Amino acid sequence: MGAPVWKSIYEENCLLDKVFTDLKHRVNQEKYKLLDNAESCTETTLLYHLMSGLHTSVNTHISEAFEDSTKPGELINNQTYFLQAVGDHPDRVKNLYFVYAAVVKAVTLMEQTLV
């Protein structure tokens, strides 16, 4: 359902074009080597981590509210989906934490400017 949307976000963003073109040909373990490469600008790396963290957040929320096929209208937790989409991917969990830290920092800075 949401795959085309995420594909569009990741692949059509001008800052991410080079990173994701290269990533298509690499395995996940090498992802951070590419992103930390000097050829990749800081903004590209930052945007990738933020988008991945937001994607992870969405998948986490989806896994908490699956419709039970045996009881229409009733929502259940789907641990299998969570593990496939989030839990078995430490890099995604790391990016989720990164987004959380960025939001906390933004809220803190906003509070300081309002005082």
Contacts in CASP RR format, 6 or more apart in sequence:
PFRMAT RR
TARGET T0000
AUTHOR 0000-0000-0000
METHOD contacts of the structure
MODEL  1
MGAPVWKSIYEENCLLDKVFTDLKHRVNQEKYKLLDNAESCTETTLLYHL
MSGLHTSVNTHISEAFEDSTKPGELINNQTYFLQAVGDHPDRVKNLYFVY
AAVVKAVTLMEQTLV
6 55 0 8 1.000
9 51 0 8 1.000
9 55 0 8 1.000
10 16 0 8 1.000
10 20 0 8 1.000
10 51 0 8 1.000
11 17 0 8 1.000
11 20 0 8 1.000
13 47 0 8 1.000
13 51 0 8 1.000
15 41 0 8 1.000
15 43 0 8 1.000
15 44 0 8 1.000
15 47 0 8 1.000
16 44 0 8 1.000
16 47 0 8 1.000
16 48 0 8 1.000
16 51 0 8 1.000
18 40 0 8 1.000
18 44 0 8 1.000
19 34 0 8 1.000
19 35 0 8 1.000
19 40 0 8 1.000
19 44 0 8 1.000
19 48 0 8 1.000
22 34 0 8 1.000
23 31 0 8 1.000
23 34 0 8 1.000
26 34 0 8 1.000
28 89 0 8 1.000
28 91 0 8 1.000
31 91 0 8 1.000
32 91 0 8 1.000
34 40 0 8 1.000
35 44 0 8 1.000
35 45 0 8 1.000
35 48 0 8 1.000
35 49 0 8 1.000
36 45 0 8 1.000
49 95 0 8 1.000
49 98 0 8 1.000
49 99 0 8 1.000
50 95 0 8 1.000
50 98 0 8 1.000
50 99 0 8 1.000
50 102 0 8 1.000
52 91 0 8 1.000
52 92 0 8 1.000
52 95 0 8 1.000
53 92 0 8 1.000
53 95 0 8 1.000
53 96 0 8 1.000
53 98 0 8 1.000
53 99 0 8 1.000
54 99 0 8 1.000
55 92 0 8 1.000
56 85 0 8 1.000
56 86 0 8 1.000
56 92 0 8 1.000
56 93 0 8 1.000
56 95 0 8 1.000
56 96 0 8 1.000
56 99 0 8 1.000
57 96 0 8 1.000
57 99 0 8 1.000
59 81 0 8 1.000
59 82 0 8 1.000
59 85 0 8 1.000
59 86 0 8 1.000
59 92 0 8 1.000
60 82 0 8 1.000
60 85 0 8 1.000
60 86 0 8 1.000
60 96 0 8 1.000
62 81 0 8 1.000
62 85 0 8 1.000
63 77 0 8 1.000
63 78 0 8 1.000
63 79 0 8 1.000
63 81 0 8 1.000
63 82 0 8 1.000
63 85 0 8 1.000
63 86 0 8 1.000
64 75 0 8 1.000
64 77 0 8 1.000
64 78 0 8 1.000
64 82 0 8 1.000
65 75 0 8 1.000
66 75 0 8 1.000
66 76 0 8 1.000
66 77 0 8 1.000
66 78 0 8 1.000
66 81 0 8 1.000
67 73 0 8 1.000
67 74 0 8 1.000
67 75 0 8 1.000
67 76 0 8 1.000
68 74 0 8 1.000
68 75 0 8 1.000
68 76 0 8 1.000
85 92 0 8 1.000
86 92 0 8 1.000
86 93 0 8 1.000
86 96 0 8 1.000
87 93 0 8 1.000
END
